[in-house]
Amino acid sequence: MVKELIGATIEIVDATNKSLIGKKGKVINETKNTITLENKKIILKNSATIKIGEKIIHGNTITKRPYERIKG
């Protein structure tokens, strides 16, 4: 389970919007449904698969607010 995304560098490995695939960046903000990268690109969690380090995460598994994910 991913605890915190803000500050992490991610890469989009799959998305319904194919133009996002391959985009990389540092996460500067996160809401229940979105991730915002440092280049101001906003990604919908439920429509993307992201890579953090060697970990692949399907966005629909983390559609919670960050503090809700930490609580369990």
N, C-alpha and C positions, 0 to 999 in steps of 0.2 A: 504494500500500500504506500502510495506517495503521500508524504505528510505536507510538504511545502514546495510550491512551484516558484514563488517569487524569488528571483535571484538565480534560478537555474537556467542553464543554456539548453535549449531544446531544438529539435529538428522535426519538421512535419514529414512523416514517411508515407502517409496516405490521407486523403481528404476527398469529400464530395466535390469541392472546388479544386480541380486538378492543378490550377495555377499556384496553389499553396504548397504543393509537394516539393520538397527540397529546401524550403525556406528554413533558415536557422536564426536564432537570436536569443537574447536574454529576456526572461519574463520579468516585466516591470509591474504588472498588475494582474489580478485574477478575481473573477466574480464567480457566481454559481455556474454560469453557462459560458463564460468566455475567458480567454487568455489573451493578454495584450503584450506584444513584444516591444523591445526597445525602439524599433523602427516604426512604431505606432500601428503595426499590423494587428488587427483583432481577429482571433480565430475562435470559431464556435467549437466548444469542447465535443459536443455530441456528433459532430461531422468530421472529426479529425482523429488520426492516430499519431501520437508523438513519440519521439525517442529522447530519453534523458540518459546520457551516458550509454550504457549497453542495454538499458531497460526500455522495452516497448510497452506503451500504455494506450489503450483504446479510450478515447476521450469520454465516451458515455459511461465509463466506470468511475470517473472523477467529477461528475456533475453535481457537486455539492460545494457549499461555501468552504473555504479553507479551514475555518475553525470547526466546522461540522465533521470534516474528514479526520481532523486530529482527535476529536472526541471519540470517534469510532462510529 
